[in-house]
Amino acid sequence: MRLSWRARRRWSLAVLLVGLPLYIVAAVTLMSTLARLPLLLELAAYVLLGVLWALPLRFVFRGVGREEERDP
């Protein structure tokens, strides 16, 4: 099932306002429970965690910044 532009826009807003802060808290909690890593390894882990949240949600964010598509 394909989401409409309006539905993708609403879902992307919900993900950014609710899901992303929850993910950030979970990622920071996960990193703090691990033993202290070397600085570069910890930085790499945060960068990886920062990119991983968006990969499964690409379809929601695709085309949201464009104008609404009108059917002819």
Buried (B, 14 or more C-beta within 10 A) or exposed (E): EEEEBEEBBBBBEEBEEEBBEEBEEEBEEEBEEEEEEEEEEEEEBEEEBEEEBEEEBEEBBEBBEEEEEEEE
